[in-house]
Amino acid sequence: MQFQVTNIEFDFEDALYPMSEEECAEFFDDYIGTHWEADDGDDLVEEITCAAGYCIKSIDYRIILD
């Protein structure tokens, strides 16, 4: 299935490198609107977590129908 991320929030609490608010916002923006191939919503979270290197606090997405 194809998914498009409409909103996302990462968990930077335990990050080795502390990010400023601006850096966090830019990081979020890098993922907003992106398309991902995944089996379901849980798989989508795993895919993005692996790619980003941070856990996801919350995510909103829409399914792209062919």
N, C-alpha and C positions, 0 to 999 in steps of 0.2 A: 504494500500500500504506500501511497505517496502522502506525506504530511507537509503542511506549511506552518511554521512557528509564527504565532501572532503576538505572543508575549512570553517572556521568560525571565526568571529570577534565579541567579546562582547563589550558592552558599559560599561566601568568602570568609566565614568565621575562622577557619583553621588554615587559611592561606599562608604559605611561607613568606610571600612577598605582599605586604599590605598595599592595597590599591586605594587611590583617592576616589572620591565620589565620581569625578569626571572619568577616570579610567574604568570604573565599574560600569558607568552608563555606556561608554563606548564598547565595552565588552558585550553588554546585553544587546546593543544595537547591531553588533556583528552577527547575531543569531536571529534577530527579528526578520521575518520574511523569507528565511531560508527554507529550502525544500529538502526533505529527508525521505529515504526509503526505509521502512520498518514494517515488522509484522503486525504490531499493535502499539497502543500508547505506552505500555511499559517498555517495549523494545525501543521505541523512540527515545525515551528518557535514557536508557542505557547507551544508545548510539551517541547522543549528544554529550552525555557525561564523559564517555571515553574520548571523544574528540576535543572537548573543552578542557578536561582535566579538573573540573569542579563538579560537585554534586548540584543537583537542581532543587531549589526550594519550591518553585511553582512553575508551571508551564501551561500555556493555552495554545491550541493548535486547531487547524481545520484539516479535514481529509480532502485530498484532491481526487476527484472522480475523473475517470478517463472518458 
